[in-house]
Amino acid sequence: MTFDLDRINSELGKDAEKLVEWALGLGKTAICTTNFRPFEAVILHMVTRVNPDIQVIWMDNGYNTEATYQFADEVSKKLNLNLKTYLPLRSRAHREAIDGPVPALDDPRHEAFTAEVKLEPFARALREAAPQVWFTALRATDTAVRAQMDPVSINPDGLIKVAPLLHWSSKELYEYLVKHDLPNNFDYFDPTKGEDNRECGLHLSH
């Protein structure tokens, strides 16, 4: 199946719900990744309304806050998510016993840390799920890299990446949560980024 990428981005790029319906209507194997950060319930609600059984993939790095784990549990139950959690090959306790705490952003070891707790679990998830469509909640305001992205893009390996919320503001996300009575989580921290506007690597390597 082929489609006009420019036309889809032009016609549906600003209409998140129609974009989700279009992408799931392709009839391809689809996943939605999540990190249960603020406003993450929006993408999860949006995709499961169309396909309740879509596989939701979480790369749990082991360093999430208590609130994030509680939020993940709450949203999973509320939306009855088909959630598959991918953990690093070493537990946090094992990693810290051998290598110490999270390396600083300017530490040469930080790249290896990111690969271990985020990129390797993601690569494993892709191998096992073998998706053809990947939904992600990334937003243009997150990083400079993401500001240059289109709502729909095709990775070099042919994977169709769909970011329905790319152009949404925090206000729009908040209003969606209120409208649909969805929970939120603001106590979130990503050890691979350290800073809100720093790219984590997931959308650079894929």
SVG drawing of the C-alpha trace seen along z (x, -y; Angstrom):
<svg xmlns="http://www.w3.org/2000/svg" viewBox="-15 -26 49 37">
<polyline fill="none" stroke="black" stroke-width="0.4" points="0.0,0.0 1.4,-3.4 0.2,-6.8 1.1,-10.5 3.1,-11.5 3.0,-15.2 -0.8,-15.1 -1.4,-13.2 0.7,-15.6 -1.0,-18.6 -4.5,-17.3 -4.4,-15.4 -1.3,-16.7 -3.3,-19.2 -6.2,-16.8 -4.8,-14.3 -7.9,-12.0 -8.4,-11.7 -4.7,-11.0 -4.9,-8.2 -8.0,-6.8 -6.1,-7.0 -3.0,-5.3 -4.9,-2.4 -7.0,-2.1 -4.0,-1.1 -4.5,2.4 -0.8,2.7 0.7,4.0 0.8,1.0 2.3,0.1 2.2,-2.9 5.2,-3.7 4.8,-5.5 7.0,-6.8 4.1,-7.9 5.3,-11.5 3.0,-14.5 -0.1,-14.4 0.8,-10.8 -2.8,-9.7 -3.9,-11.7 -2.1,-9.6 -3.0,-6.4 -6.7,-7.3 -6.7,-8.5 -5.3,-5.3 -7.2,-2.8 -10.5,-4.5 -9.9,-3.3 -8.1,-0.1 -8.5,1.1 -6.0,4.0 -3.1,2.0 0.1,3.0 1.4,0.3 5.2,0.5 6.9,-1.0 10.7,-1.1 10.9,-1.2 14.4,-2.4 14.1,-1.6 14.7,-5.3 11.1,-6.6 9.6,-8.5 7.0,-6.8 4.4,-9.1 5.2,-7.9 4.9,-4.2 1.5,-5.0 0.4,-6.9 1.3,-4.1 -0.7,-1.7 -3.7,-4.0 -3.8,-4.8 -3.2,-1.1 -6.2,-0.1 -8.5,-2.9 -7.8,-2.4 -7.3,1.4 -4.1,1.1 -2.5,4.0 0.8,3.0 4.1,4.7 7.0,3.4 10.6,3.7 13.3,3.5 17.1,3.2 19.0,6.4 20.5,5.4 18.3,4.2 19.0,0.7 20.4,2.2 22.8,4.4 23.9,1.6 24.5,-0.8 26.4,1.8 28.9,2.2 28.9,-1.2 27.6,-3.6 24.9,-6.2 23.6,-7.8 26.5,-9.4 26.3,-13.2 25.4,-14.4 29.0,-15.4 30.3,-12.1 31.6,-9.9 29.8,-7.0 26.4,-8.6 26.0,-7.4 26.5,-3.8 24.0,-4.4 21.3,-5.6 22.0,-2.7 21.6,-0.2 18.4,-1.6 16.5,-2.9 17.8,-2.1 18.5,1.6 15.1,2.3 13.5,0.3 15.4,2.3 14.3,5.5 10.7,4.3 10.8,3.6 12.3,7.0 9.6,8.7 6.6,6.6 7.7,6.2 5.5,3.1 4.8,1.4 3.2,-1.6 4.6,-3.4 2.6,-5.9 4.5,-8.3 3.5,-11.3 6.5,-13.4 5.8,-17.2 7.5,-19.9 8.1,-21.9 10.1,-19.1 13.5,-19.5 15.0,-21.2 15.1,-17.9 11.4,-17.3 10.5,-20.8 11.7,-19.8 9.6,-16.6 6.4,-15.9 3.4,-14.3 3.9,-11.3 7.3,-10.1 8.8,-6.9 12.0,-5.6 14.8,-4.1 13.6,-0.6 10.1,-1.4 8.5,-1.8 5.7,-4.5 6.1,-6.9 3.0,-8.8 3.1,-11.7 -0.6,-12.9 0.2,-15.4 3.2,-17.0 1.7,-20.4 -0.5,-20.4 0.0,-22.9 0.0,-22.0 -3.3,-23.9 -4.8,-21.6 -3.5,-18.5 -4.8,-19.7 -8.3,-20.4 -8.4,-16.9 -7.6,-15.3 -10.4,-17.3 -12.9,-16.5 -12.2,-12.7 -11.6,-12.6 -8.1,-11.3 -5.3,-11.4 -2.0,-13.2 1.5,-13.0 3.9,-15.9 6.4,-14.2 8.4,-12.8 12.2,-12.5 14.1,-10.9 17.7,-10.1 18.8,-9.7 17.9,-13.4 18.5,-15.2 17.1,-18.4 13.6,-18.9 14.8,-20.0 17.5,-17.4 16.9,-14.6 17.0,-11.2 18.2,-9.4 15.1,-7.3 14.1,-9.6 17.7,-10.1 18.6,-6.5 15.2,-5.6"/>
</svg>
